[in-house]
Amino acid sequence: MSKLKIEDLAKIRDEARHKMALRQGAGRVRINVHMGTCGIAAGARGILTAVMKEIETRQLHDVIVTNSGCAGLCSQEPMMTVEVLGEPAPVKYVYLTAEKVRMVIESHVLNGKVAKELALAVGSEKTH
Amino acid sequence: MVYRTYLMVCAGTGCVANQSMKIKDKLEAEIHRRGLQDEVAVVTTGCNGFCAVGPLMVVQPDGIFYQLLKETDIPYIVEEHLVKGRPVKELLYTPPKEKVPIPKMSDIPFFADQTLIVLRNRGLINPENIDECIARGGYEALGKVLTSMTPEEVIEEIKASGLRGRGGGGFPTGIKWETCKKVPSDIHYVICNADEGDPGAFMDRSTIESDPHAVIEGMLIGAYAIGSSEGYVYIRNEYPIALDRLQTALQQARGYGLLGTNILDKNFDFDIKIARGAGAFVCGESTALMASIEGRPGEPRAKYVHTVERGLWDKPTCLNNVETWANVPQIILKGAKWFTSIGTGDVTNDPWGGSKGTKVFSLSGKVNNTGLIEVPMGISLRKIIFDIGGGIKDGRKFKAVQTGGPSGGFIPESLLDLPVDYEELTKVGSMMGSGGMVVADEDNCMVDMAKYFLSFTQTESCGKCVPCREGTKRMLDILEKITVGEGTEDDLVLLEELSNAVVESSLCALGGSAPNPVLTTLKYFREEYEAHVRDKRCPGHSCRKLITYKIDPQVCVEKGHGCHVCAKNCPDRAIIGETKQVHTIDVAKCGKCGVCYDVCKFDAISVE
């Protein structure tokens, strides 16, 4: 450890920003990878790894990743849902591969454009 | 390394005592076994506050709260939640008497109604890693102070914030700092009082276990304002984990040059030594504490000259409680105006005009949600006990709440809408104290509770002054007499007279407040004292010599069919009866332990 100067305090804060935001569940974008048995069998773990890799290489500090159980549409797994703060509804992407994950992140997460050709639908199911 | 999930495992003393470190080890092992070690990180944090349901853990960023964990639960949680994304319903928090669990921590009423300032980092950082603390804004206030504020400006800001001593005295902190600074001397000391002697109180312990740097930073800012370069933390020896975390924190702060000489390159020197208490309640009193640090016996002195003028080694000393220090960095960062927006009253012209900011309470006793809470000043006692505290356990009825530790008074139901405020609590005979809050229900005897707290303060009396040494002892004798059925009307008169005398003439606040439980119970629950004295009866069913257990013969035979369970469990073998026949209790042999009352499944046994 070496003696800190005031600028060093700010640096440490910035470097840990993503980690701290994650711990509070805060993020601009939330990517939920569906991992029910169907998802896992179809390769959802690979999708999760691809998402994590994108986040790491692109230094995406405002993205949080969660996983959930089966979304119901088992035939189109692997699936992931992307929610962006400020956008009206979450978007479900289906039949994913590592390459498609990259496309979604570039188009939707970074540039705000829903990757229409890869999406199933916009919105969520109604729950009572 | 970027993780997708953080498992924040609580490592406060309560959870550690319930094997939370073993749970953490098991989590790491399972995560490795499943190959998730590059995605999921396990972090041990300080106390989350909801001690009633520990060991606990929070999964972030999901915000899912798991409670009452055992080592055997871990493989299932890892498989279901971390691999398959399905939170485990049986291990989520379910409010008492309800069936549907509340998965998210932010939705649980215990947490939702709290406002965290002092405890803002709890459950979010590993307190043994200074980088995590800095990441959450630690030492940013110190940087601001050293670059852009003069010591006088710092003092003005603290004065304007209305911060008052959280150790219980409620003295305006800004004024204390200002007075201390003005005393001409070559040395000024700052001290952190972490003795926390109140039984059942653990606010300071938790703060140090969860975020020791908040306290260190507060002391640094205070030292800069006052002109001090030497500080002490007086911490009771009975807090091993807190002591350990504090020592680690001090070491890491020194490593970064945040303590020592030329801090942050701004020509400011300050360092902190640790002094440990040796088990005396009275050493939480400021003059006794300083005597203890000096190596003298822990006895208070008369305060004609205050410690801010002549304190530790006769030098001007500023002593503040852990919680007071921990508030300082946030006030500097967010401003005095922000702090005054929380709480009661108006402190613009009168520093005692209101209670600003938040207060940390340790809620215990007969409530469902016992634990550590931080709430804005001005919140009602009712909201604390029934919303955050989840109401009285087992559906019993509320009787009284004691605030302020053993020196505090009891507050009855009629005053439950009282706002938490220094003056309001003192007006009704109690006090804010350091933040202990014990809830009593209909099965508590108020005389017995007053006796319990008085016996604590009596034992801890240092013996220096007659009123406290002799007075509390005689008060206790009278209470003993009353609880065994030998009290008289004259005893009640004498008890009240003695109590007032001890309050008025004791040398320090120990004696000055020890009679509070007695005085408030006499005021609000006089009928219980009268029942003990006139009818030789204990309405709270606690005082052994005054209660009788009886078996209802009809219920025993018709419902219980003489099941004999009570007799089997009676340690005094005082229950006579054959199986399938009526049972009776031999009052001469009965030791009034109440086991039969607890084990009878047919409610055939009553206590009077």
Interface residues (C-beta under 8 A of the other chain):
Chain A: M1 S2 K3 L4 K5 I6 L9 I12 R13 E15 A16 R17 H18 K19 M20 L22 R23 Q24 G25 A26 G27 R30 V33 H34 M35 G36 T37 I40 L48 V51 M52 I55 E56 I64 V65 T66 N67 S68 G69
Chain B: V2 Y3 R4 T5 Y6 M8 D38 E39 V43 Q60 P61 D62 G63 L82 V83 K84 G85 R86 L124 I125 D131 E132 I134 A135 R136 G137 Y139 E140 G143 L146 T147 Q252 G255 Y256 G257 L258 L264 D265
